[in-house]
Amino acid sequence: MMGGTWRPVNCTARHRVAIIVPFRDRMEHLMVLMAHLHPILQRQQLDYTVIVAEQEGSYIFNKARVMNAAFLESLKLHNFQCHVFHDVDLIPEDDRNMYSCPVQPRHMGVAIDEEGYKLKYDWLVGGVLSMKREHFHHVNGFSNMFWGWGAEDDDMYNRIVGNGLNVTRPPLAIARYNMIRHTKREAIPWKKRSKLLYSGPERMKFDGLNSLSYKLVFIHKHPLYTHIMVNVGEPPPGFT
């Protein structure tokens, strides 16, 4: 289990999965997630590694850049077939919600208790999203432009459908998560978010994995996860 890596000993797993958890100052939530997630992944007989990706410094959080960097660094660790981008505060409730590699991008965080176990809106892919490695490359990863909370997942939905892929979802009765109560980060002002979203289709070919700039600070293997620290730079003026 060192490094959050596990694979079945009595069979060959059909899927090699990286679980990427973007993280900042949420250790209590992370430990709750680890306690629930590892048993589910093992019962699903996956070859997997949990990667906790953290942004160095105190600048406003850029979740998308952190996830892009963790994706690229993960490919240096193992030949993963797919990646699950997983919020630290969402605790899975049902073993039937499969963390295996999907044929098309799979939005897994469909029914959250805080939202009455209903899909908040049709283009939502935030919370827990699983994508094959080649699909993530095909959409050029997440946009690097979203500093602060909100809208990077809506931009990802546009990238998925804009590149000829489909968003799939398990049934509401299966894709259920409990959200750990917490004080949420302040959202980017809607004017900034909407401007970035509307310009997203024009940017997706050159804003993403192929334009990402970051510095790997360290990789440490802990008993329950691999901890990746990255420096993703400074936010532009207007993002504080």
Order of alpha helices (4+ residues) and beta strands (2+ residues): beta-beta-alpha-beta-alpha-beta-beta-beta-beta-beta-alpha-alpha-beta-alpha-alpha-beta-beta
